[in-house]
Amino acid sequence: MKSIYSWLKTVASVINFTRLLVINALFLIIILLVVIAINADEQEIVIADNSILHLNFSGNIVEQKQPLDFSSELSKQLMSSEQSQLTEYQIDEVIQVIHHAGNDPKIKSILLELDALNSASFNHLSDIGDALNAFKAKGKTVNAIADNYSQTQYLLASFADHIYLNPQGLVFLQGFSVYRLYFKEVLDNLLITPHIFKVGTYKSFVEPFTQNHMSEESKLANRHWLNQLWTNYIDTVINERKDKSNITPQSLSPSLAQLKSALQNAGGDTALYAKQVGLVDFLNNRFEVINKLKEQAKDAAIDFTLLSYADYQSTLPRLYQSTGNHDQIALIHGSGEILTGTQKIDAIGSESFNALLDKALNDKQIKAVVIRLDTPGGSAFASEKIRQQVLALKKAGKKVVVSMGSVTASGGYWIASAADYIVAYPSTLTGSIGIFGMYASTDKALNKLGIYNDGVGTSELSALDPTRALNPELAEIMQIGIEHGYQQFLTVVAEGRSMTLQEVDNVAQGRVWTGTDAKQSGLVDQLGGLQDAIDQAAILAGLGQYDIQELEPTLSAKQQLLNEIFISAVQFVPQSVQISPLLQQTISALQSQTALLTKFNDPQGRYAYCPMCMIK
């Protein structure tokens, strides 16, 4: 018996050893593949004379790129098609590339190829457009090509000297909108009772759970800023195209009757229609455009070289480099919903974000801090914790400037209000000063199924349970807490902006404002971008010479090597089920509205959040 036990023990040991050996060998092979894949095509980039910088954005233009780990890099390298990859392009790096190209005598022009540009905010496109205009001011040219232009792609194309469209293509401009799914009837049918606690006439996050349509107050407020953004879009395009074509506001935003008539005049040809109304300059496919550029190069007796964005960007120095010889301005990015605790880079965590602020606080060389915010808000508790850290920076004598991105609303504005100075774009969505809470009870649904909840507890509060009806007095208590949170929000803004409570309340009530409106009402100090905020921080801190130190969360070696390295294998499994685009869009809308309910983690259940502000 003993010998059998010993034999089994030996077999188990061999199996365990073999298992560990295989796993470790597989791990080493994966790492080796990553290293080989990353370095296989590495070669020295040589910038030829008379190069054309090819800006072929295949993915999303973002505030901050997600940090790469080995598993994601392996997945990207081994994917069969580059077109399936959605690359992230950090906005300040894109601008750096264009500015550097403008000063580079070897770069003669820029070719924008925009078919694969997936998403970018209006403000990002405007910043890139300003950089393109500075490039053109140096006597260089910009051309744009695409088979079809989406609204995002076309705005960027409008900054080009010439816009080319495939003869079979179209320019599709929809305008901006806020449409949401409303769940009241389905909740009624499921016998689920939503309990809503809010302050703010325009605080409309909870509307989909209490009614089947958008309230008139929400329609009024949303229509106001949507029209401002759309007017800004139209004015920008017309200003860039006015000397190149016969474009008019009607070209960009026709009524259906006008569109129908103009399209009939073009014989139903969408590409010809786009040329006739001045949206594009030439109807050529990509092959013809490239040949035309080659012919122009031949006529000028020069060689033709297309230089990719990635290759050119790899030759540039780091965007922000500290010499260590000067005082410093810290630059800290915060994007995504505001949540408590430590969060990844796609959200603003009260602990993880405060760790960056604390680093700036304890660095004696840092004299000012620029916080770049792009957030619709989130947890009121987390927002207040971050605001307290901003106040600590100011108390230590460090100047704090907030640069608002596409949106800095609700909890985002809660944080921003503590800064010494606030800079926003004209089209930034901000304000939304209001607060809400939600609680759902399922007792009626369970009762319908013959399921009941009963028992005893040590206090009335111990009976709080989503499977039980909510006590009316407890509901009143929750509303009192929400009202206190709103008063706290008003007080925070009043103190930070040197306004009275009444002045803040007049522009609060959960209403969303554009940067232009916010400047007029005193919610922001200046209209501009990130560089304007940095300049202002230097002025406030009295800095002549300074370096910019970008503070970012760092990944540990363990995280870089092990983070979901095997989970990524699912990306290599063939997808046999194809979902129609229409169904996919519906599922995406449902996920985006309901996912927030699972992500929110405020300990008191109080949220300062603006769902409408996340438009593209």
C-alpha positions in Angstrom: 0.0 0.0 0.0 2.8 2.3 0.9 4.6 1.6 -2.3 1.5 2.4 -4.3 1.1 5.7 -2.5 4.8 6.5 -3.1 4.4 5.6 -6.8 1.3 7.9 -7.1 3.1 10.7 -5.4 6.0 10.4 -7.8 3.6 10.4 -10.8 1.9 13.5 -9.4 5.2 15.2 -9.0 6.2 14.4 -12.5 2.9 15.6 -13.9 3.2 18.9 -11.9 6.8 19.4 -13.0 5.7 18.8 -16.6 2.8 21.2 -16.3 5.0 23.9 -14.9 7.7 23.3 -17.6 5.1 23.5 -20.4 3.5 26.7 -19.0 6.9 28.4 -18.5 8.1 27.3 -21.9 4.9 28.7 -23.5 5.3 31.9 -21.5 8.9 32.3 -22.8 7.9 31.6 -26.3 5.1 34.2 -26.2 7.6 36.8 -24.9 10.1 35.8 -27.6 7.4 36.2 -30.3 6.5 39.6 -28.9 10.1 40.8 -29.0 10.7 39.4 -32.5 7.4 40.9 -33.8 8.1 44.3 -32.4 11.7 44.4 -33.7 11.4 42.5 -36.9 10.7 45.5 -39.1 12.8 47.9 -37.1 15.2 49.9 -39.3 16.7 53.3 -39.3 14.2 55.9 -40.7 15.8 58.2 -43.2 13.8 61.3 -44.2 14.3 61.9 -47.9 14.3 65.3 -49.5 10.9 66.4 -50.9 8.9 64.0 -48.8 5.2 64.0 -48.5 4.0 63.4 -44.9 1.3 60.7 -45.2 -1.2 61.2 -42.3 -3.2 58.0 -42.7 -5.0 57.8 -39.3 -6.3 54.3 -38.8 -8.2 54.5 -35.5 -9.0 57.1 -32.9 -7.5 60.5 -32.0 -7.5 60.6 -28.2 -6.4 62.7 -25.2 -4.2 59.9 -23.9 -3.2 56.6 -25.3 -3.9 53.4 -23.4 -0.6 52.0 -22.1 0.4 48.8 -24.0 1.2 45.5 -22.4 2.7 42.4 -23.9 -0.5 40.7 -24.6 -2.1 43.6 -26.5 1.1 44.1 -28.5 1.3 40.4 -29.4 -2.3 40.5 -30.5 -1.7 43.5 -32.8 1.5 42.1 -34.3 -0.1 38.7 -35.1 -3.4 40.0 -36.5 -3.7 39.2 -40.2 -4.9 42.6 -41.3 -3.6 46.0 -40.3 -7.0 47.4 -41.1 -8.5 45.5 -38.2 -6.4 47.4 -35.7 -7.7 50.5 -34.2 -4.6 52.6 -33.3 -4.8 55.4 -30.8 -3.2 58.7 -31.8 -2.5 61.1 -28.9 -3.6 64.6 -29.9 -0.6 66.5 -28.6 1.7 64.0 -30.5 -0.2 64.6 -33.7 0.1 68.3 -33.3 3.8 68.0 -32.6 4.3 65.9 -35.8 2.6 68.6 -37.9 4.4 71.5 -36.3 7.7 69.7 -36.7 6.9 68.9 -40.4 6.2 72.6 -41.0 9.7 73.5 -39.9 11.3 70.5 -41.7 12.7 71.6 -45.1 12.5 67.9 -46.2 8.7 67.8 -45.9 7.0 69.6 -48.8 3.4 68.7 -48.2 0.9 66.6 -46.2 -1.5 64.0 -47.6 -4.5 63.3 -45.4 -6.0 59.9 -46.1 -9.0 59.8 -43.9 -11.1 56.6 -44.7 -9.9 54.8 -41.6 -10.2 57.7 -39.1 -12.7 56.3 -36.7 -13.3 59.0 -34.1 -12.0 62.3 -32.9 -13.6 65.1 -30.9 -14.5 68.5 -32.5 -11.9 70.2 -30.4 -9.1 67.7 -31.4 -10.0 68.3 -35.0 -9.9 72.0 -34.5 -6.5 71.8 -32.9 -5.1 69.7 -35.8 -6.7 72.1 -38.2 -4.9 75.0 -36.6 -1.6 73.1 -36.9 -2.4 72.4 -40.6 -3.0 76.1 -41.2 0.3 76.9 -39.6 1.9 74.3 -41.9 0.3 75.9 -44.9 1.4 79.4 -43.8 5.0 78.2 -44.5 4.2 77.8 -48.2 3.4 74.1 -48.0 0.3 72.3 -49.2 -2.2 69.9 -47.7 -4.3 67.4 -49.8 -7.1 65.2 -48.4 -8.4 62.0 -50.0 -11.1 59.4 -49.0 -13.5 57.0 -50.6 -16.3 58.5 -48.4 -16.2 61.2 -45.8 -17.9 60.9 -42.5 -18.8 64.1 -40.5 -15.6 63.7 -38.4 -13.4 63.0 -41.4 -14.8 65.9 -43.5 -14.2 68.5 -40.8 -10.5 67.6 -40.8 -10.5 67.5 -44.6 -11.9 71.0 -44.8 -8.5 72.3 -43.7 -6.8 71.0 -46.8 -6.0 73.0 -49.9 -7.7 70.4 -52.1 -10.3 67.7 -51.2 -10.5 64.6 -53.3 -13.4 62.2 -53.3 -13.8 58.8 -54.9 -16.2 59.1 -57.9 -18.4 56.5 -56.3 -18.3 58.1 -52.8 -20.3 60.5 -50.8 -19.9 63.1 -48.0 -22.3 62.2 -45.2 -23.0 65.1 -42.7 -25.7 64.3 -40.2 -25.4 67.1 -37.7 -25.3 66.6 -33.9 -28.0 65.0 -31.8 -28.9 63.5 -28.4 -31.2 60.5 -28.6 -31.5 58.1 -25.8 -33.4 54.9 -25.0 -36.2 55.2 -22.4 -37.1 52.3 -20.1 -40.1 53.4 -18.1 -42.6 51.1 -19.8 -40.4 48.0 -19.7 -39.7 48.7 -16.0 -43.5 49.0 -15.4 -44.0 45.7 -17.2 -41.3 44.0 -15.1 -42.9 45.5 -12.0 -39.5 47.2 -11.1 -39.9 50.4 -9.1 -37.2 53.0 -9.7 -36.7 55.6 -6.9 -35.2 58.8 -8.2 -33.6 61.4 -6.1 -32.2 64.5 -7.8 -31.8 68.3 -7.7 -31.6 70.3 -10.9 -34.4 70.9 -13.4 -32.1 69.9 -16.3 -30.4 66.9 -14.6 -31.8 64.4 -17.0 -29.7 61.3 -16.4 -32.6 59.6 -14.6 -35.3 60.5 -17.2 -35.1 57.2 -19.1 -36.1 55.3 -16.0 -39.1 57.5 -15.1 -40.7 58.3 -18.5 -40.8 57.2 -22.1 -39.7 60.4 -23.7 -37.3 63.4 -23.2 -38.7 66.2 -21.1 -39.4 69.6 -22.6 -36.8 71.1 -20.2 -34.1 68.6 -21.5 -35.1 69.3 -25.1 -34.8 73.0 -24.6 -31.3 72.8 -22.9 -30.0 70.2 -25.3 -31.2 72.0 -28.4 -29.4 75.1 -27.2 -25.9 73.7 -27.1 -26.4 71.3 -30.0 -27.3 74.2 -32.3 -24.2 76.0 -31.0 -21.9 73.1 -31.8 -23.5 72.6 -35.3 -23.2 76.3 -36.1 -19.6 76.2 -35.0 -19.0 73.2 -37.3 -20.6 74.9 -40.3 -18.8 78.2 -39.6 -15.4 76.3 -39.4 -15.9 74.5 -42.7 -17.1 77.5 -44.6 -14.2 79.7 -43.2 -11.7 77.1 -44.4 -13.4 76.5 -47.8 -14.7 79.9 -48.7 -11.7 80.8 -51.0 -11.7 77.3 -52.6 -15.3 76.6 -53.6 -18.9 77.9 -53.7 -19.8 76.2 -50.5 -22.7 77.6 -48.4 -24.4 76.7 -45.2 -27.1 74.9 -47.3 -24.3 72.7 -48.7 -23.5 71.5 -45.2 -27.0 71.4 -43.7 -29.7 71.2 -46.3 -33.3 70.4 -45.6 -34.5 67.1 -46.9 -36.3 68.9 -49.7 -33.2 70.8 -50.7 -31.1 67.7 -50.6 -33.6 65.8 -52.7 -33.7 68.6 -55.3 -29.9 69.0 -55.5 -29.4 65.2 -55.7 -31.9 65.0 -58.6 -30.0 67.7 -60.4 -26.9 65.6 -60.0 -28.7 62.6 -61.5 -28.6 60.8 -58.1 -24.8 60.8 -58.2 -23.7 61.5 -54.6 -20.1 62.3 -55.5 -21.1 64.7 -58.3 -23.5 66.4 -55.9 -20.7 66.9 -53.3 -18.6 68.6 -56.0 -21.5 70.7 -57.3 -22.3 72.2 -53.9 -18.6 72.8 -53.1 -18.0 70.1 -50.5 -15.1 68.7 -52.5 -12.8 69.9 -55.3 -12.0 66.8 -57.4 -13.5 63.4 -58.0 -10.6 61.0 -58.2 -9.8 57.6 -56.7 -6.8 57.0 -54.5 -4.7 55.6 -57.4 -5.4 58.7 -59.5 -4.5 61.1 -56.7 -1.2 59.3 -56.0 -0.4 59.4 -59.7 -1.3 63.1 -59.8 1.1 63.8 -57.0 3.8 61.8 -58.8 3.3 63.8 -61.9 3.6 67.0 -59.9 6.8 65.8 -58.4 8.1 64.8 -61.9 7.3 68.2 -63.3 9.2 69.8 -60.4 12.1 67.4 -61.2 12.0 65.9 -57.7 11.6 62.4 -56.3 8.3 61.4 -54.8 8.4 59.9 -51.3 5.4 59.1 -49.1 6.5 59.2 -45.4 4.1 57.6 -42.9 3.0 59.2 -39.7 4.4 56.4 -37.6 7.9 56.5 -39.3 8.1 60.3 -39.0 6.8 60.4 -35.4 9.5 57.9 -34.4 12.2 60.3 -35.4 11.0 63.1 -33.2 12.1 63.7 -29.6 9.8 63.0 -26.7 7.0 65.6 -26.6 7.8 66.7 -23.0 11.4 66.5 -21.9 12.7 67.9 -18.6 16.2 69.2 -18.5 16.3 69.3 -14.7 17.7 72.8 -14.9 14.5 74.8 -14.7 11.4 75.1 -12.7 8.7 72.8 -13.9 5.0 72.9 -14.8 3.4 69.5 -14.2 0.9 68.3 -16.8 -1.7 65.7 -15.6 -4.4 64.2 -17.9 -7.7 62.9 -16.5 -10.2 61.2 -18.9 -13.3 59.2 -18.5 -15.9 58.8 -15.7 -14.9 59.8 -12.2 -15.0 56.8 -9.8 -13.8 56.1 -6.3 -10.6 54.1 -5.7 -7.8 53.2 -8.1 -8.8 53.1 -11.7 -7.2 52.4 -15.1 -6.2 55.2 -17.4 -9.7 55.3 -19.1 -11.3 56.6 -15.9 -10.4 59.1 -13.2 -10.0 57.3 -9.9 -10.0 59.3 -6.7 -7.0 57.4 -5.4 -5.0 56.9 -8.6 -5.6 60.5 -9.8 -4.8 61.9 -6.4 -1.5 60.0 -6.4 -0.4 62.0 -9.4 -1.5 65.3 -7.8 0.3 64.3 -4.6 3.5 63.6 -6.7 3.2 67.2 -8.0 2.6 68.5 -4.5 5.8 66.9 -3.1 8.1 67.8 -6.0 9.8 71.1 -5.1 10.8 71.8 -8.8 7.1 71.9 -9.8 5.7 75.4 -9.4 2.4 75.0 -11.2 0.1 72.2 -12.3 -2.0 72.1 -15.5 -4.8 69.5 -15.2 -6.3 68.5 -18.6 -9.8 67.2 -17.9 -12.0 65.4 -20.4 -14.9 63.9 -18.3 -18.7 63.9 -18.0 -18.3 63.5 -14.2 -19.4 60.6 -12.0 -19.1 60.1 -8.3 -19.7 63.2 -6.2 -17.6 61.7 -3.4 -14.6 61.0 -5.7 -14.9 64.5 -7.2 -14.7 66.1 -3.8 -11.7 64.0 -2.8 -9.9 65.1 -5.9 -10.9 68.8 -5.3 -9.5 68.6 -1.8 -6.1 67.5 -3.3 -6.3 70.5 -5.7 -6.8 72.8 -2.7 -3.8 71.2 -1.1 -1.7 72.1 -4.1 -2.9 75.7 -3.9 -2.3 75.8 -0.2 1.3 74.8 -0.9 1.8 77.8 -3.1 1.5 76.0 -6.4 -0.7 77.5 -9.1 -3.4 75.2 -10.7 -4.9 75.7 -14.1 -7.5 73.4 -15.6 -7.6 72.9 -19.4 -11.0 71.5 -20.4 -11.1 69.1 -23.3 -14.3 68.1 -25.2 -16.3 67.8 -22.0 -15.7 68.8 -18.4 -19.1 68.7 -16.8 -20.8 67.8 -13.5 -18.2 66.1 -11.4 -15.5 67.3 -13.8 -16.6 70.9 -13.1 -16.7 70.1 -9.4 -13.0 69.5 -9.6 -12.2 72.3 -12.0 -14.0 74.9 -9.9 -11.1 74.8 -7.4 -8.4 75.8 -9.9 -6.8 79.2 -10.0 -7.8 79.5 -13.7 -9.9 77.6 -16.1 -9.4 77.4 -19.9 -12.1 75.8 -22.2 -12.7 75.5 -25.9 -15.7 77.4 -27.3 -17.3 74.0 -28.0 -16.4 72.4 -24.7 -19.4 71.0 -22.9 -19.3 72.0 -19.3 -21.5 73.1 -16.3 -24.2 70.5 -15.7 -24.1 71.5 -12.0 -26.5 69.1 -10.4 -26.7 65.8 -8.6 -28.8 62.7 -8.5 -29.2 59.3 -6.9 -31.1 56.1 -7.9 -32.5 53.1 -6.2 -34.6 50.3 -7.6 -36.8 47.8 -5.7 -38.0 44.6 -7.2 -40.5 43.5 -4.6 -43.5 43.8 -6.9 -41.9 41.6 -9.6 -41.0 39.0 -7.0 -44.5 39.1 -5.5 -45.9 38.5 -9.0 -43.9 35.3 -9.1 -45.0 34.3 -5.7 -41.8 35.2 -3.9 -42.0 37.3 -0.8 -39.4 38.9 1.5 -40.0 38.9 5.3 -38.0 38.8 8.5 -36.8 40.9 11.4 -34.0 43.3 12.0 -32.4 45.4 14.8 -33.5 48.7 13.2 -35.6 50.1 10.5 -32.5 50.7 8.4 -31.6 47.0 8.4 -34.7 46.4 6.3 -33.2 48.3 3.3 -33.1 45.7 0.6 -33.8 45.9 -3.2 -36.2 42.9 -2.9 -38.3 44.9 -0.4 -40.5 48.0 -0.9 -38.6 51.2 -0.1 -39.9 52.8 3.1 -41.3 56.3 2.2 -39.5 57.9 5.1 -36.2 56.4 4.0 -36.9 57.8 0.5 -37.3 61.2 2.0 -34.1 60.8 3.9 -32.3 59.9 0.7 -33.7 63.0 -1.0 -32.4 65.1 1.9 -29.0 63.7 1.3 -29.2 64.6 -2.4 -30.4 68.1 -1.7 -27.4 68.5 0.7 -25.1 67.3 -2.0 -26.5 69.9 -4.4 -26.0 72.7 -1.9 -22.5 71.5 -1.4 -21.9 71.6 -5.2 -23.2 75.2 -5.3 -21.0 76.1 -2.4 -17.9 74.5 -3.9 -18.4 76.4 -7.2 -19.3 79.7 -5.4 -16.1 79.5 -3.3 -13.9 78.5 -6.3 -15.3 81.1 -8.7 -15.9 83.9 -6.3 -19.6 83.9 -7.0 -22.7 84.0 -4.8 -24.8 80.9 -4.3 -27.6 82.6 -6.2 -25.3 83.4 -9.2 -24.2 79.8 -9.3 -27.8 78.4 -9.0 -28.8 80.6 -11.9 -26.4 78.7 -14.2 -26.7 75.3 -12.4 -29.9 73.1 -12.1 -28.0 70.5 -14.1 -27.9 72.6 -17.3 -25.2 71.9 -19.9 -23.3 74.9 -21.3 -20.8 75.3 -24.1 -17.4 76.9 -23.3 -18.7 80.1 -25.0 -21.7 80.3 -22.6 -19.5 79.4 -19.6 -17.1 82.2 -20.4 -19.9 84.7 -20.4 -21.4 83.4 -17.1 -18.1 83.3 -15.3 -17.7 79.5 -15.1 -14.5 79.7 -17.1 -11.8 82.4 -17.5 -10.5 82.0 -21.1 -11.4 80.3 -24.4 -8.5 78.3 -25.7 -6.6 75.0 -25.7 -4.0 73.2 -23.7 -1.1 75.5 -24.7 -3.1 78.5 -23.6 -3.5 76.8 -20.2 0.2 76.1 -20.0 1.0 79.7 -20.9 -1.3 81.0 -18.2 0.2 78.6 -15.6 3.6 80.1 -16.3 2.3 83.6 -16.0 0.5 82.9 -12.7 3.6 81.2 -11.3 5.9 83.9 -12.5 8.0 81.5 -14.6 10.3 82.7 -17.4 12.1 79.5 -18.3 10.5 76.2 -17.4 10.2 72.6 -18.4 6.9 70.6 -18.7 6.8 67.4 -16.7 4.0 65.0 -17.7 2.9 62.9 -14.8 1.5 59.6 -15.7 0.5 56.4 -13.9 3.2 53.8 -14.2 2.8 50.1 -14.9 4.8 47.7 -12.8 7.1 45.2 -14.5 4.7 42.4 -13.4 1.7 44.3 -14.9 3.6 44.8 -18.1 4.5 41.1 -18.4 1.6 39.3 -17.0 -1.5 41.5 -17.6 -4.0 39.2 -19.3 -1.2 37.7 -21.5 -3.2 34.5 -22.0 -6.6 36.1 -22.0 -5.7 37.8 -25.3 -5.7 34.4 -27.0 -9.4 34.7 -27.4 -8.7 37.3 -30.1 -7.4 34.6 -32.3 -10.6 32.5 -32.2 -12.5 32.8 -35.5 -15.7 34.6 -35.2 -18.4 32.5 -36.8 -21.4 34.7 -35.7 -21.8 37.9 -37.7 -24.0 40.6 -36.1 -25.8 43.1 -38.4 -24.6 46.7 -38.0 -28.2 47.8 -37.1 -28.4 45.2 -34.3 -24.8 46.0 -33.2 -25.8 49.7 -32.9 -28.8 48.9 -30.8 -26.8 46.6 -28.5 -24.2 49.3 -28.2 -26.8 51.9 -27.2 -28.2 49.6 -24.5 -24.7 48.8 -23.2 -23.6 52.4 -23.0 -26.7 53.5 -21.0 -26.8 50.5 -18.6 -23.1 49.9 -18.1 -22.8 53.1 -16.1 -25.1 51.6 -13.5 -22.6 48.9 -12.8 -19.5 51.1 -13.0 -20.7 53.8 -10.5 -19.4 53.2 -7.0 -20.1 56.3 -4.9 -20.3 55.2 -1.3 -23.3 57.5 -0.7 -24.9 56.9 -4.1 -24.6 60.5 -5.1 -23.6 61.3 -8.7 -22.7 64.4 -10.6 -22.8 63.1 -14.2 -23.8 64.3 -17.6 -24.7 61.5 -20.0 -25.6 63.7 -23.0 -22.1 65.3 -23.0 -20.4 62.3 -24.5 -21.2 63.0 -28.2 -18.7 62.6 -31.0 
